[in-house]
Amino acid sequence: MIQQARAERLTTWDGWQDLSAQADDLPLSPIEQHILRALTCHDTDEAAARSVNVSVRKFRAHIAGLMARLGASTRLQAALRAKERGWL
């Protein structure tokens, strides 16, 4: 019974990993494209956020989401990985 429960959890976990991998393959949304371009074109978060007409807090949240999606721990790494994927 315990082994069956473990097997069910592993199956569920594998399903989540598959969904996560599929989400990584999805194209960028229009706002993600704008955020990524703004990140590479502006010196400060404030200027970048203004250029896409969002608050600094929302801009940083978008950057955090993109970094997680790219598996990047720094913004530079995120930009490089985005370039490798053809997002930039």
C-alpha positions in Angstrom: 0.0 0.0 0.0 2.8 2.4 0.8 4.6 1.5 -2.4 1.4 2.1 -4.4 1.1 5.6 -2.8 4.8 6.3 -3.6 4.2 5.2 -7.2 1.2 7.5 -7.5 3.2 10.4 -6.2 6.0 9.8 -8.6 3.6 9.5 -11.5 2.0 12.8 -10.5 5.5 14.4 -10.1 6.5 13.2 -13.6 3.3 14.7 -14.9 4.2 18.1 -13.4 7.7 17.9 -14.8 6.2 17.2 -18.3 3.9 20.2 -17.9 6.8 22.4 -16.8 8.9 21.3 -19.8 6.0 22.1 -22.1 5.6 25.5 -20.5 9.2 26.3 -21.2 8.6 25.5 -24.9 5.7 27.9 -25.2 6.4 31.2 -27.1 6.7 34.4 -25.2 3.6 36.5 -24.6 3.6 40.0 -26.0 4.3 41.5 -22.6 7.2 39.1 -22.0 8.7 40.1 -25.3 8.4 43.8 -24.4 9.8 43.2 -20.9 12.8 41.3 -22.3 13.6 43.9 -24.8 13.3 46.7 -22.2 15.6 44.8 -19.9 18.3 44.8 -22.6 17.8 48.4 -23.7 17.6 50.4 -20.5 20.0 51.0 -17.7 17.6 51.0 -14.8 14.5 49.1 -13.9 12.6 52.3 -13.5 13.4 53.4 -17.1 12.6 49.9 -18.5 9.3 49.8 -16.5 8.3 53.2 -17.8 9.1 52.1 -21.4 6.6 49.3 -21.2 4.1 51.2 -19.1 4.2 49.0 -16.0 5.2 49.6 -12.4 8.7 48.8 -11.3 7.4 46.1 -9.0 5.4 44.5 -11.9 8.5 44.8 -14.2 10.6 43.0 -11.6 8.0 40.3 -11.2 8.0 39.7 -15.0 11.8 39.5 -15.0 11.7 37.0 -12.1 9.2 34.9 -14.1 11.4 35.0 -17.2 14.5 34.1 -15.2 12.7 31.1 -13.7 11.4 30.0 -17.1 15.0 30.2 -18.5 16.6 28.6 -15.4 18.8 31.7 -15.0 20.2 32.9 -11.7 21.2 36.3 -13.0 19.8 38.8 -15.5 22.9 38.5 -17.7 22.4 34.7 -17.8 18.7 35.2 -18.6 19.6 37.5 -21.5 22.1 35.0 -22.9 19.7 32.1 -22.6 17.0 34.2 -24.3 19.4 35.0 -27.1 20.2 31.2 -27.5 16.4 30.5 -27.8 16.0 33.2 -30.4 13.8 35.3 -28.1 16.1 38.3 -28.6 
